[in-house]
Amino acid sequence: MGFSGQCFGMEYPHERFVAFEPGAGPEAAARAFYEVMSLRRSVRAFSDRTVSRETIEWCVRAAGCAPSGAHKQPWRFVAVDEPQLKRRVREAAEHEEREFYARRANAKWLEDLAALETGPDKAFLETAPWLIAVFRLSSTDAGGQVYYASESVGIAVGFLLAAIHHAGLVALTHTPSPMGFLRDVLGRPSNERAYLLIPVGYPAKGCTVPTLARKHLDEILVWNAGDGTPSVPTRRDTSPVGDGGGDEDTPSPQPSPPAGEREPEGTRGRGVMIRRRVGV
């Protein structure tokens, strides 16, 4: 049976909501999901083992299930497995990375990156069987307006990374600065702004990752913070799990955007940082 709803004079068809049944209580189901996701790591050493196109399709379908402002779905995922095209992406990315390490990053930044053993060489951009370039739409394909685009794309990327991990694959959130070259190399239209570059595949044989610690729950969760008293984290789990600050291959600066491009207060998040770094 269909239903209808009304908002500002526009009618939308409705349908019955079908709730997901995890087969366990919410506490057990949430814990089981956490235990799977806690094994996720950012990997820079990829195998060239083949990953099917269908696998990538299912992962991107999962990303497309993310919520978005006014349901505009302002994202585009460009999957690349063609060797010559991957080489062009690598060459352009390494050009920007050499500039970053030689001139753009300050000494403290380079010191922080040294512990993660990153550098301008990005061989994984060719070795990984797939690259997924994520683009944020500045308008719909028909020229219409989009809303909270950076936040929406950021949520979709989270869905994508979870799907990749759930498929038994590994990925890296790579952010060369700036990323405008991706639109040129991949021939994307002007309403698509480069957001993130994600190599996807299997880990190389003998792959290692840094021994890092994720923040303890007390450091990331605050209960009922409404009395004006700051909550100061006091405990840290130093067990060797997780990525800590090592998720991004190369973090990028956050210069002030030109006048007229500032985001409203409360929306200056992860996606906005990337938008600014590509100069749009």
MORA-V915213 format. One record per pair of residues at least 6 apart in sequence whose C-alpha atoms are under 7 Angstrom apart, sorted by the first residue. I is the first residue (numbers start at 0). J is the second residue. Records with the same first field share a line. If there is no record, write none. Layout:
# MORA-V915213
I = J  J
This chain:
# MORA-V915213
1 = 13  14
2 = 12  13  14
3 = 10  11  12  13
4 = 10  11  12  13
5 = 11
21 = 28
37 = 241
39 = 164
40 = 241  242
41 = 169  170  171  242  246
42 = 169  170  171  208
43 = 123  171
44 = 123  202  203  206
45 = 123  126  127  200  201  202  203
46 = 126  127  200  201  202  203
47 = 126  127  128
48 = 128  201
49 = 128
50 = 128  200
58 = 159  162  163
59 = 159
61 = 158  159  162
62 = 155  156  158  159
63 = 155
65 = 154  155  158
66 = 151
67 = 151
68 = 146  147  148  151
69 = 146
71 = 145
73 = 135  136  139  145  148  152
74 = 134  135  136  152
75 = 133  134  135
76 = 131  132  133  134
77 = 131  132  133
78 = 129  130  131  132
79 = 85  129  130  131
80 = 128  129  130
82 = 125
85 = 124  125
86 = 125
88 = 184
89 = 121  124  125
91 = 180
92 = 175
93 = 119  120  121
95 = 175  176  177
96 = 119  175
97 = 119
100 = 119
115 = 209  245
117 = 248
124 = 198
127 = 198  199  200
128 = 199  200
129 = 198  199  200
130 = 196  197  198  199
131 = 196  197  198
132 = 195  196  197
133 = 193  194  195  196
134 = 191  192  193  194
135 = 148  149  152  191  192  193  194
136 = 190  191  192
137 = 145  190  191
138 = 144  145  190
139 = 145
149 = 270  271
150 = 270
153 = 270
163 = 169
168 = 199  200  201
169 = 199  200  201  202
170 = 197  198  199  200
171 = 197  198
172 = 195  196  197  246  247  248
173 = 195  196  197  247  248  249
174 = 195  196  247  248  249  250
175 = 249
176 = 251  276  277
177 = 276  277
178 = 193  277
179 = 193  277
181 = 193
182 = 193
194 = 273  274
210 = 239  240
211 = 239  240  241  242  243
212 = 236  237  238  239  240  241  242  243
213 = 240  241  242  243
214 = 235  236
215 = 234  235  236
217 = 232  234
218 = 232
251 = 276
252 = 276
253 = 272  275  276
254 = 275
256 = 275
